[in-house]
């Protein structure tokens, strides 16, 4: 029987691409031949793949040609993106890529464009009647004067992977210092009200089909506190509490939160989501308070797969033979750490590798 060729781009940096690889290697009922690409050969994701190719950045004019060459060389049947620039390229060129014979688990180009801009996301949700935390778009130093709510999170409006350039301002003085700095280094900046605490933070994945029907959802209550999961800690001005920004590396309790998941699914429906959608939020007193929405597979894809909710595998199976989406999953505590990986020219894929510790919930 011929193995199924699957291409995953952007497999380095412990990002989404590597997460997708780990999930695929947990799909023991699929005979996959996995091809990976990255901008450099020095990528730990190589331990999960059968073939590897260095390609230029997605912003390079030659990226599309080289990606197509990899697809043709291996006759890839499925394509998963592993980075935000590649998501943008693949979304905008989905028709020409589909002509090469690959299937892609993508949301609509319209929704991807909206969700990759936080202010556009907030405005769209407001128009749909979904409450969002207070926010202000910051284009100039003068815009800082519009903020009258604290604490406030300053973050990139676009291109904010891994919580890079995200800060908390506790008062006007810190707002001025941080705002001026971020504007000076040309960050496309937005300020958003800080709501709840680190103990209220969740990531909720909602999967929908091409007609906008919800296929399933999964919630992870984030455990934030160690160096892997924490981007920033700031004591409140009265020293009675600590305000925290999580990192891009989620860990925690895979769990069932019916009310939270119902609210996230409603948002997906209102947005007419047609693929993967990640809702980053705080859940306070029974209400979902949005942080942002990522229109893609999550940085927790492998954690979800360990719990039995394997999105890349479910997509492949649904395309191959119409297998229904698997809604059930187990509650688990899934924590992350660091591991050392030796990369050699003869690197072989680890077919059953799992680099997280698991405990029953």
Secondary structure, 3 states (H helix, E strand, C coil): CCCEEEEECCCCCCCHHHHHHHHHHCCCCCCEEEEEEECCCCCHHHHHCCEEEECCCCCCCCHHHHHHHHHHHHCCCEEECCCHHHHHHHHHCHHHHHCCCCEECCCCHHHHHHHCCHHHHHHHHHHCCCCCCCEEEECCHHHHHHCCCCCEEEEECCCCHHHCCCEEECCHHHHHHHHHHHHHCCCCEEEEECCCCHHHEEEEEEEECCCCCEEEEEEEEECCCCCCCEEEEEECCCCCCEEEEECCCCCEEEECCHHHHHHHHHHHHHCCCCCEEEEEEEEECCEEEEEEEECCCCCCHHHHHHCCCCHHHHHHHHHHHCCCCCCCCCCEEEEECCCCCCCCCCCCCCCCCCCEEEEEC
